[in-house]
Amino acid sequence: MALKFRTTGMKSSTKHRIILLVIVFFASLIFFYCLLNRHTAPSVSQMSSPTLPTVSVNSFDTDQLLLHGYTSEMDASQMTDTLIPLDTDRKLSFTVNTYGNQIRKASYEIHSVDTSRTISSEPIDSLASSGSTVTFDTEFTNLLDPGKKYSLILNLTSGKKTLHYYSQIMIAQNTHLKDLVKFATNFHKKSLSDSYDSLGKYLEPSSDASSGNVAHVTIHSTINDLGMQSFSHKEESDPIISVTDVTDDTASVTISYILDHEKSCYLAVEKYRIRYGSPRMYLLSFDRKLDVVPKSGTFSVRDSSLLIGASADAPVMMANESGSVAAFVQAGALYEYNVNQNKVTSVFSFFKDSDDPRCLAPDHDIRILNIDASGSMDFVVYGYMNCGSHEGRSGIDIYHYDSSSNVATEEGFINSKNPLSYLQENFSELLYRTSGGRFYCLLNRNLLGIDLATKKTDIILKNLQDSQYCVSDSMRYIAWTSTSAPDTVLKVRDLSSSKVREIKAGGSDKVKALCFMGENLVYGTVAASDLDTGYMKSLSIISFQNGKMSTIKTYQKKGLLISKVSGSSNALKLSRVKADGSKASSDTILDTLVDADEDVTLSTASDEDAGSIRCITFKKLSSDLAGHPKYSVGGLTLTNSTISLELYR
């Protein structure tokens, strides 16, 4: 009998099944990993060049203004920044610099200043094309009253787009306007030439005037500063001339241009106030400001400072808590300097080419909202969009900049029908973004909260009056009462957490929000007997540090009441009256806890050419470090997300 041997262990068929299951498991793991983690990489780009045509006008035999086009209709009643003076014949010549656009047709509208009444609306038939320009002439209606301002809208059709250009117009009663404009243009040319000495008779140098500040020159400066004697310069662009005001025998004229200086260029603005006289004109006032437009070779490091360049106004700056990174706005662009890397980054800029006046249109501003330890930050660009995905529109563009990737990501664009001047007054008092992606803004006295992910908008507070609320320096806190008069309850909202705290008056007293000293709330207490006058018997200063609300100071003087409080980040000035209402001496409260020795400060330094230049001084920057820092240009990730808030106007 043959012996039969039986194999022990797992059957081969079972092994095959296990191997198959393992293969299926890992294949599924890889498949679902790819599926769940699949995403489209954001498209990172640089700011695109501007594309829209510009329009200039010829008035009183002088090329004036440079109007920038809007791709959507604006509130014409708010477009009051420019003025076109008309001669008594009401004729005007337009020149369109097309920049490659085909202008198919044109028309204009004239309205009353408040746009409640349409004066005229006419097509323009005679368009003359020549190379890169289109010209046409108009003769406006005889319904225009001399000396009265009107709103002008010029409409151009290019392809399928209708572009809108806005200005005010007025028939000038000043018969000498042509001579006054000619004087300003001649003064401008001479001041930049070698014959600037001849202008000395128009200046009124102050007794303490000394040469050395070409960035800001007035009628009280020296002749050498007017002529920029030590500052090599060349006018890079044709001057843009605009008449901003006209009276019987005087005119206000503004001349803007780009000035080239070695490795930098400057935005220059000259403002004149001139009175007609014979045989000579009278220069009533003169003010010229330079604003450096930094490039890679502009910045340098010296004496623990980052040198920016000559500028009449100091840049707006915000540093992180450790003082290792500072972001600053210069000439309408946002930059960041990292001390540890000795590197300047151009985070956001419309600037592409100094030869293109559309890049440097000054009708926008940038607000830095916050900056963290690594240099990442949130910021908004608001006003007219010179170029990019929202070119030709006005509004607020919300960005988050990631310093590790060197990319600014657009999180939403809030469309507006109003220009920069309106937004600065009505839209920029409170702009705050939380780490959770919620954006707050105060629009036309309404506090709005916007979820940047869903774009849903909530109205948090309505119809706030000036005497009813105040906002902290960081815009994190807003304090208000339910009415504009003192109330029994004062509420404080922490926008970072949405938490609302209440401060209640005692007995028959009332409380009112006054101001913030930095992040500390100042409020007043009004006795029932003083409600008619609003005089306060005391004021208190409240801190919100570490998530707790605590009173850090109470001010009250026997026999004295507080009639008015004006404050800043580190001081309060109190106007006081006696119990009978007669005036008493004022008093001041200083914040002794403010650290006067800050890690990062704005300062100035001397320069052989410009005299005085702007710089940022860092405690953590080695005084031995000198030369040009590294320079990079950040990328942009843009979206098509538009948030319309016209409902809340």
Stockholm file with secondary structure:
# STOCKHOLM 1.0

chainA/1-649         MALKFRTTGMKSSTKHRIILLVIVFFASLIFFYCLLNRHTAPSVSQMSSPTLPTVSVNSFDTDQLLLHGYTSEMDASQMTDTLIPLDTDRKLSFTVNTYGNQIRKASYEIHSVDTSRTISSEPIDSLASSGSTVTFDTEFTNLLDPGKKYSLILNLTSGKKTLHYYSQIMIAQNTHLKDLVKFATNFHKKSLSDSYDSLGKYLEPSSDASSGNVAHVTIHSTINDLGMQSFSHKEESDPIISVTDVTDDTASVTISYILDHEKSCYLAVEKYRIRYGSPRMYLLSFDRKLDVVPKSGTFSVRDSSLLIGASADAPVMMANESGSVAAFVQAGALYEYNVNQNKVTSVFSFFKDSDDPRCLAPDHDIRILNIDASGSMDFVVYGYMNCGSHEGRSGIDIYHYDSSSNVATEEGFINSKNPLSYLQENFSELLYRTSGGRFYCLLNRNLLGIDLATKKTDIILKNLQDSQYCVSDSMRYIAWTSTSAPDTVLKVRDLSSSKVREIKAGGSDKVKALCFMGENLVYGTVAASDLDTGYMKSLSIISFQNGKMSTIKTYQKKGLLISKVSGSSNALKLSRVKADGSKASSDTILDTLVDADEDVTLSTASDEDAGSIRCITFKKLSSDLAGHPKYSVGGLTLTNSTISLELYR
#=GR chainA/1-649 SS CCCCCCCCSCCHHHHHHHHHHHHHHHHHHHHHHHHHTCCCCCCEECCCCCCCCEEEEEETTEEEEEEECBSSCCCGGGCCSCEEEECTTCEEEEEEECTTCCEEEEEEEEEETTSSSEEEEEEECCCEEETTEEEEEEECCTTCCTTCEEEEEEEEEETTEEEEEEEEEEECCCTTHHHHHHHHHHHHHHHTSTTGGGGGGGCCCCTTCCSCCTTEEETTSCHHHHTTTTSCCEECSCCEEEEEEECSSEEEEEEEEEEEETTEEEEEEEEEEEECCSSSCEEEEEEEEEEEECCTTTCEEETTEEEEECBSSCCEEEECTTSSEEEEEETTEEEEEETTTTEEEEEECCCCCTTCTTTTCCCEEEEEEEECTTSCEEEEEEEECCSSTTTTCEEEEEEEEETTTTEEEEEEEEEESSCHHHHHHHTSSCEEECTTSEEEEEETTEEEEEETTTCCEEEEECSCCGGGEEECTTSCEEEECSSSSCBSEEEEEETTTTEEEEEECCTTCEEEEEEEETTEEEEEEECGGGTTTTCBSEEEEEECGGGCCEEEEEECCTTEEEEEEEECSSEEEEEEEETTSCEEEEEEEECTTSCSSCSEEEEEEEETTTEEEEEEEETTSCTTCCBCCEEEECEEECCCCEEECGGGC
#=GC SS_cons         CCCCCCCCSCCHHHHHHHHHHHHHHHHHHHHHHHHHTCCCCCCEECCCCCCCCEEEEEETTEEEEEEECBSSCCCGGGCCSCEEEECTTCEEEEEEECTTCCEEEEEEEEEETTSSSEEEEEEECCCEEETTEEEEEEECCTTCCTTCEEEEEEEEEETTEEEEEEEEEEECCCTTHHHHHHHHHHHHHHHTSTTGGGGGGGCCCCTTCCSCCTTEEETTSCHHHHTTTTSCCEECSCCEEEEEEECSSEEEEEEEEEEEETTEEEEEEEEEEEECCSSSCEEEEEEEEEEEECCTTTCEEETTEEEEECBSSCCEEEECTTSSEEEEEETTEEEEEETTTTEEEEEECCCCCTTCTTTTCCCEEEEEEEECTTSCEEEEEEEECCSSTTTTCEEEEEEEEETTTTEEEEEEEEEESSCHHHHHHHTSSCEEECTTSEEEEEETTEEEEEETTTCCEEEEECSCCGGGEEECTTSCEEEECSSSSCBSEEEEEETTTTEEEEEECCTTCEEEEEEEETTEEEEEEECGGGTTTTCBSEEEEEECGGGCCEEEEEECCTTEEEEEEEECSSEEEEEEEETTSCEEEEEEEECTTSCSSCSEEEEEEEETTTEEEEEEEETTSCTTCCBCCEEEECEEECCCCEEECGGGC
//
